[in-house]
Amino acid sequence: MASAGTAPPPTSDLKRVVAASLVGTTVEWYDFFLYGSAAALVFNKLFFPDSDPLVGTLLSFLTYAVGFAARPVGALVFGHYGDRLGRKKLLVLSLLMMGGATFAIGLMPTHATIGTAAPLLLTVLRLVQGFALGGEWGGAVLLVSEHGDARRRGFWASWPQTGAPAGQLLATGVLALLTATMSDATFEAWGWRIPFLLSGVLVLLGLWIRLSVDESPVFKEALARAEARKAAEPGLVEKMPLVAVLRHHWRDVLVAMGARMAENISYYVITAFILVYATEQVNLSRQTALNAVLIASAIHFAVIPLWGALSDRVGRRPVYLLGAAGIGVWAFPFFALTDTGSFGGLLLAVTVGLVFHGAMYAPQAAFFAEMFATRMRYSGASIGAQFSSVAAGAPAPLIATALLADFGSSTPIALYVIAAALLTLVAVGAAKETRQRDLTEFDRDVPGGPGGDRAPETAPAP
């Protein structure tokens, strides 16, 4: 009989799992990116009104970066309980936390009403958002990776990844619609609250779909082996997933962190910082910048599954390396096209950048999932992905804005992106190819014997 790691589930079941992960990640990323767009467009005026406009933007992006600081904590907590209790329960919790925080931001008083308490409350809610997202990504991609068959894992696991451009598309689209139909004064007075309050409706939809799917069969099989092992040898207790990851998979964690550098930094430069650069430096309108990101995000959404399918044919590493090299080469043309001051130039710059980004982002889900054994997979994938975000995505808009303020030029920003691309090329180049790895068989091959849950994850009781 084929194992859960190799036998493809019924297509209808797999599609339901993919839909549940995609809807959930879309809502979570909508909430997260909405904050980033609002930070670039209005939060500097609403919560830091006494500052110079560019300094206000820096402070606004600083609260944006705080959300990234909470993501590793979320990765540790959600990863631990996700490896112990299962993927589904933790995904429901992450969705509720993210949606609740975003809805609360839409109800918040501004600096004009409560003074310095406003940015403090904003920072707390941003921390909750980051904590929730730190636990969301790993569970969503693992739920799909562990349901699907190995032959098309890259394709199916890339669909939760499309939640990022889908969330970006939704957030930017709502903001673009509001800015097109409202005056700047109206939008800054109350219009900005609408997309945050809309999150409440989206969360209910996400919960309805997410609660309808089953737990990962690969996880249930690994959990059953662990329970059988405990029953046969009562003197053994499980190690914490984090301890097992750091002992047996520390190289994989470092590879994942390095792989994220170019992907994470480039994405936030292309989608968040560009709103500042296009409006403040090139003097394009807010609507023009939002429309460019909107259209490019739609194309980004479309190409991610194509890159994921290609990784099933040629491997995760070749596709990932192509994306990292491409984003490095595109750094200078990206700003040169934006500097033309035309909508076409900006659209081409953002679109090509996101296509290269997709080549890294699409295979990332399967690539990271295939690095770790099942009972430490949520922890390992989440730690590798989210700890790197503190050094990559978190400060990216902040660093780019500071470089622009200091040098008045895009050159140091382009060099910053190129440096990240080189780091990712080294990390992925040093990794092993994982495309043909069977997740269940990998559990059995973990040092320590059958089940993959004994030596790396258990130890004699004291």
PyMOL commands that set and color helices and strands:
alter all, ss='L'
color gray80, all
select helices_A, chain A and resi 11-47+53-85+87-107+111-114+117-145+150-161+163-181+184-191+193-210+217-232+241-248+250-281+286-314+316-338+343-369+374-391+396-407+411-429+439-445
alter helices_A, ss='H'
color red, helices_A
select strands_A, chain A and resi 236-238+458-460
alter strands_A, ss='S'
color yellow, strands_A
deselect
rebuild
show_as cartoon
